Amino acid sequence: MRIGLSEYSSVKIVMPFRELEKYDLILEGKELNVPMAITYSCQTNSKVPCGVCPNCIDREEAISNFSKVQVKH
């Protein structure tokens, strides 16, 4: 028998950043002084980012774009 989250009425899942783009998350992280170098969102659930899954690729692209904008200012 499998029990889903709906069986536990006290469980609430909050995802405040779900609608943000990775670039916007980087901006938010910078404002909060998050050590971005030690963060990742790899889909492989490994201890080291794989660098090839969609999450890793999106993150690297966002970091690259953020860096380009910072250099211009």
URTA-V591477 format. One line per field, one symbol per residue. ss: DSSP state (H for helix, E for strand, L for the rest). phi: phi as a letter, one per 40 degrees, with the letter a starting at -180 (. if undefined). burial: + if it has 16 or more other C-alpha atoms within 10 Angstrom, else -. Layout:
BEGIN
ss->???
phi->???
burial->???
END
This chain:
BEGIN
ss->LLLLHHHLLLLLLLLLLLLLLHHHHHHHHHHLLLLHHHLLLLLLLLLLLLLLLHHHHHHHHHHHHHHHHHHHL
phi->.bbccccbcccbbbbcbdcccddcccdcccccfccdcbbabcccfccbdcgbcdccccccccccccccccccc
burial->---------------------++-++-------------+++------+++---++-+++-++--+-------
END
